[in-house]
């Protein structure tokens, strides 16, 4: 089994999108391709900028961390982007 990653993408309008994947570069390319495999939310919101990617480990832990991050306010997500310790705290909490 491979490693799972959490990633955060910034849209042109400043909004933030959170996802998980085993291959961040491939997933970002899918999001940027307007033809279909990317998230519907991101269509027409480019250019997209990868703001954060962090290795999580297992898929189940990645899903738990993603759920916690998606509950954060935009300000909370901006804090994750600025401070590595913030994401580490969420990973620790989700793994307990």
C-alpha positions as protocol buffer text, in pm:
chain_id: "A"
residue {
  index: 1
  type: UNK
  ca { x: 0 y: 0 z: 0 }
}
residue {
  index: 2
  type: UNK
  ca { x: 116 y: 351 z: -77 }
}
residue {
  index: 3
  type: UNK
  ca { x: 114 y: 664 z: 131 }
}
residue {
  index: 4
  type: UNK
  ca { x: -186 y: 897 z: 133 }
}
residue {
  index: 5
  type: UNK
  ca { x: -153 y: 1276 z: 127 }
}
residue {
  index: 6
  type: UNK
  ca { x: -376 y: 1563 z: 229 }
}
residue {
  index: 7
  type: UNK
  ca { x: -363 y: 1863 z: -3 }
}
residue {
  index: 8
  type: UNK
  ca { x: -512 y: 2211 z: -8 }
}
residue {
  index: 9
  type: UNK
  ca { x: -564 y: 2403 z: -334 }
}
residue {
  index: 10
  type: UNK
  ca { x: -634 y: 2775 z: -362 }
}
residue {
  index: 11
  type: UNK
  ca { x: -873 y: 2888 z: -635 }
}
residue {
  index: 12
  type: UNK
  ca { x: -846 y: 3214 z: -826 }
}
residue {
  index: 13
  type: UNK
  ca { x: -1121 y: 3362 z: -607 }
}
residue {
  index: 14
  type: UNK
  ca { x: -921 y: 3279 z: -292 }
}
residue {
  index: 15
  type: UNK
  ca { x: -1138 y: 2988 z: -177 }
}
residue {
  index: 16
  type: UNK
  ca { x: -963 y: 2675 z: -51 }
}
residue {
  index: 17
  type: UNK
  ca { x: -1036 y: 2316 z: -153 }
}
residue {
  index: 18
  type: UNK
  ca { x: -917 y: 2018 z: 53 }
}
residue {
  index: 19
  type: UNK
  ca { x: -868 y: 1663 z: -71 }
}
residue {
  index: 20
  type: UNK
  ca { x: -671 y: 1342 z: -26 }
}
residue {
  index: 21
  type: UNK
  ca { x: -483 y: 1133 z: -280 }
}
residue {
  index: 22
  type: UNK
  ca { x: -188 y: 900 z: -322 }
}
residue {
  index: 23
  type: UNK
  ca { x: -46 y: 1116 z: -604 }
}
residue {
  index: 24
  type: UNK
  ca { x: -80 y: 1491 z: -551 }
}
residue {
  index: 25
  type: UNK
  ca { x: 71 y: 1591 z: -888 }
}
residue {
  index: 26
  type: UNK
  ca { x: -166 y: 1363 z: -1080 }
}
residue {
  index: 27
  type: UNK
  ca { x: -468 y: 1479 z: -880 }
}
residue {
  index: 28
  type: UNK
  ca { x: -383 y: 1846 z: -927 }
}
residue {
  index: 29
  type: UNK
  ca { x: -348 y: 1787 z: -1303 }
}
residue {
  index: 30
  type: UNK
  ca { x: -694 y: 1622 z: -1300 }
}
residue {
  index: 31
  type: UNK
  ca { x: -839 y: 1923 z: -1117 }
}
residue {
  index: 32
  type: UNK
  ca { x: -679 y: 2162 z: -1366 }
}
residue {
  index: 33
  type: UNK
  ca { x: -815 y: 1966 z: -1664 }
}
residue {
  index: 34
  type: UNK
  ca { x: -1161 y: 2105 z: -1732 }
}
residue {
  index: 35
  type: UNK
  ca { x: -1275 y: 1783 z: -1902 }
}
residue {
  index: 36
  type: UNK
  ca { x: -1384 y: 1576 z: -1612 }
}
residue {
  index: 37
  type: UNK
  ca { x: -1188 y: 1380 z: -1349 }
}
residue {
  index: 38
  type: UNK
  ca { x: -1133 y: 1676 z: -1117 }
}
residue {
  index: 39
  type: UNK
  ca { x: -1371 y: 1794 z: -847 }
}
residue {
  index: 40
  type: UNK
  ca { x: -1680 y: 1969 z: -978 }
}
residue {
  index: 41
  type: UNK
  ca { x: -1627 y: 2251 z: -728 }
}
residue {
  index: 42
  type: UNK
  ca { x: -1298 y: 2346 z: -893 }
}
residue {
  index: 43
  type: UNK
  ca { x: -1425 y: 2369 z: -1251 }
}
residue {
  index: 44
  type: UNK
  ca { x: -1397 y: 2723 z: -1379 }
}
residue {
  index: 45
  type: UNK
  ca { x: -1222 y: 2842 z: -1062 }
}
residue {
  index: 46
  type: UNK
  ca { x: -864 y: 2831 z: -1196 }
}
residue {
  index: 47
  type: UNK
  ca { x: -587 y: 2895 z: -1201 }
}
residue {
  index: 48
  type: UNK
  ca { x: -538 y: 2658 z: -909 }
}
residue {
  index: 49
  type: UNK
  ca { x: -242 y: 2684 z: -673 }
}
residue {
  index: 50
  type: UNK
  ca { x: -125 y: 2400 z: -452 }
}
residue {
  index: 51
  type: UNK
  ca { x: -92 y: 2556 z: -106 }
}
residue {
  index: 52
  type: UNK
  ca { x: -30 y: 2251 z: 112 }
}
residue {
  index: 53
  type: UNK
  ca { x: 55 y: 1888 z: 76 }
}
residue {
  index: 54
  type: UNK
  ca { x: 142 y: 1665 z: 367 }
}
residue {
  index: 55
  type: UNK
  ca { x: 197 y: 1293 z: 397 }
}
residue {
  index: 56
  type: UNK
  ca { x: -63 y: 1133 z: 622 }
}
residue {
  index: 57
  type: UNK
  ca { x: -10 y: 758 z: 588 }
}
residue {
  index: 58
  type: UNK
  ca { x: -307 y: 526 z: 572 }
}
residue {
  index: 59
  type: UNK
  ca { x: -624 y: 597 z: 379 }
}
residue {
  index: 60
  type: UNK
  ca { x: -839 y: 576 z: 691 }
}
residue {
  index: 61
  type: UNK
  ca { x: -624 y: 832 z: 873 }
}
residue {
  index: 62
  type: UNK
  ca { x: -620 y: 1055 z: 564 }
}
residue {
  index: 63
  type: UNK
  ca { x: -1001 y: 1047 z: 552 }
}
residue {
  index: 64
  type: UNK
  ca { x: -1021 y: 1136 z: 921 }
}
residue {
  index: 65
  type: UNK
  ca { x: -776 y: 1425 z: 881 }
}
residue {
  index: 66
  type: UNK
  ca { x: -956 y: 1548 z: 569 }
}
residue {
  index: 67
  type: UNK
  ca { x: -1284 y: 1551 z: 761 }
}
residue {
  index: 68
  type: UNK
  ca { x: -1131 y: 1759 z: 1038 }
}
residue {
  index: 69
  type: UNK
  ca { x: -974 y: 2006 z: 794 }
}
residue {
  index: 70
  type: UNK
  ca { x: -1297 y: 2046 z: 598 }
}
residue {
  index: 71
  type: UNK
  ca { x: -1471 y: 2151 z: 921 }
}
residue {
  index: 72
  type: UNK
  ca { x: -1225 y: 2438 z: 970 }
}
residue {
  index: 73
  type: UNK
  ca { x: -1309 y: 2795 z: 878 }
}
residue {
  index: 74
  type: UNK
  ca { x: -1112 y: 2959 z: 598 }
}
residue {
  index: 75
  type: UNK
  ca { x: -902 y: 3129 z: 867 }
}
residue {
  index: 76
  type: UNK
  ca { x: -828 y: 2789 z: 1021 }
}
residue {
  index: 77
  type: UNK
  ca { x: -722 y: 2649 z: 684 }
}
residue {
  index: 78
  type: UNK
  ca { x: -498 y: 2952 z: 627 }
}
residue {
  index: 79
  type: UNK
  ca { x: -333 y: 2873 z: 962 }
}
residue {
  index: 80
  type: UNK
  ca { x: -265 y: 2516 z: 842 }
}
residue {
  index: 81
  type: UNK
  ca { x: -94 y: 2654 z: 533 }
}
residue {
  index: 82
  type: UNK
  ca { x: 124 y: 2891 z: 740 }
}
residue {
  index: 83
  type: UNK
  ca { x: 213 y: 2665 z: 1033 }
}
residue {
  index: 84
  type: UNK
  ca { x: 322 y: 2299 z: 1005 }
}
residue {
  index: 85
  type: UNK
  ca { x: 243 y: 2244 z: 1373 }
}
residue {
  index: 86
  type: UNK
  ca { x: -128 y: 2307 z: 1311 }
}
residue {
  index: 87
  type: UNK
  ca { x: -160 y: 2015 z: 1066 }
}
residue {
  index: 88
  type: UNK
  ca { x: 53 y: 1796 z: 1292 }
}
residue {
  index: 89
  type: UNK
  ca { x: -194 y: 1861 z: 1576 }
}
residue {
  index: 90
  type: UNK
  ca { x: -489 y: 1760 z: 1356 }
}
residue {
  index: 91
  type: UNK
  ca { x: -310 y: 1442 z: 1244 }
}
residue {
  index: 92
  type: UNK
  ca { x: -234 y: 1355 z: 1607 }
}
residue {
  index: 93
  type: UNK
  ca { x: -596 y: 1419 z: 1711 }
}
residue {
  index: 94
  type: UNK
  ca { x: -736 y: 1214 z: 1421 }
}
residue {
  index: 95
  type: UNK
  ca { x: -506 y: 921 z: 1498 }
}
residue {
  index: 96
  type: UNK
  ca { x: -620 y: 890 z: 1861 }
}
